[in-house]
Amino acid sequence: MSTKKDLFEKVFEKAKNECGSSSKNALSTYLNTIFIDDYNFPISTKTISRYYEAFEKNEINDKNISIDVLNILAHYIGYESFGDFNQKNQLIKSDEKEVNVEEIVSVKPIIDDNIPEEESIINLPSKKNNFFEKIKLQRNKVIAGSGIATILASGGLFLNSINQNSSCMIWKENHYEEIECEETSPQMNAVPYNETVFQLKKITKPDTLNFENALDKVWYTKKNGEVEFYTNYGLHPENGKTLKPVTKYILTKYVLNNEQ
């Protein structure tokens, strides 16, 4: 079994045990809630459903899944990251291969299906601060890669590089929309679908921002002399500039002082 497939098998198995249901919709809804409430990392129920379908059809290895999502899944089942899961999974497989053939023949294996999966999971602190400090660096690399893809699109090279991917996304006014890569054109500035980048949205009502709901939660950039606010960090979807975390100064000058 491949590492990625093994990862999803353990994730879905744990989710089944916790939510008490094995249906696709129930699992998708449950995991969506877990990832938002416990990890502050939104993965849509639609995306989780697609992963479940691909897993059931033994096609999960062909899915283009961001490293951020793989890290979250690995952390959910008790590992520090997908790399940690992959390394330990490979060690387990290596140990299994080194078992003496004569021992396998002479010794009857003992299999206890009653051992709960949770006992094999490393208990980590409920707070994920250390994990997300590490994942932020990986996430920035993913976002930067998407920015490079946008640049390639203007030269007509991008389409050749994404034809093999099943999904792309394009920016529409204040949010990303998913689209089949084969339906894109260079003018659309499409980029390969990425779950993390897909969550980025432009805040259309900046007058609702304040110190409590914006600091450490909202990012901004200046475009044509005006300040735009966004729901996540990364690159501006149109000009590729790095978004900056909003500060008290920016809120006071461009939002609070403009309130009537």
GIDACOR-V695866 format. One line per field, one symbol per residue. ss: DSSP state (H for helix, E for strand, C for the rest). psi: psi as a letter, one per 40 degrees, with the letter a starting at -180 (. if undefined). burial: 1 if it has 9 or more other C-alpha atoms within 8 Angstrom, else 0. Layout:
ss->???
psi->???
burial->???
//
This chain:
ss->CCHHHHHHHHHHHHHHHHHCCCCHHHHHHHHHHHHHHHHCCCCCHHHHHHHHHHHHCCCHHHCCCCHHHHHHHHHHCCCCCHHHHHHHHHHHHHHHHCCCHHHHHHCCCCCCCCCCHHHHCCCCCCCCHHHHHHHHHHHHHHHHHHHHHHHHHHCCCHHHHHCCCCEEEEEECCEEEEEEHHHCCHHHCCEECCHHHHCCEECCCHHHCCHHHHCCCCEEEEECCEEEEECCCCECCCCCCECEECCHHHHHHHCHHHCC
psi->hiddddddddddddddddeeieidddddddddddddddefghhiddddddddddddefeddehghiddddddddddeeididdddddddddddddddehhddddddhhihhheehiddeehhhiidhfddddddddddddddddddddddddddeeedddeedeidiaiihgceiihiihdeeiiddefiiihhddddehihhegeeeiiddedheeiiiihhfeihiiieiiaihedeeihiihiiddddddecdeei.
burial->00001111111101110010000001111111011100100010100110110110001100000111111111101111110111001000000000000001000000000000000010000000001000100111011101101101110011100110101111100111111110010100111110110111111000001100011011111000001111111111000001101100011111110000
//
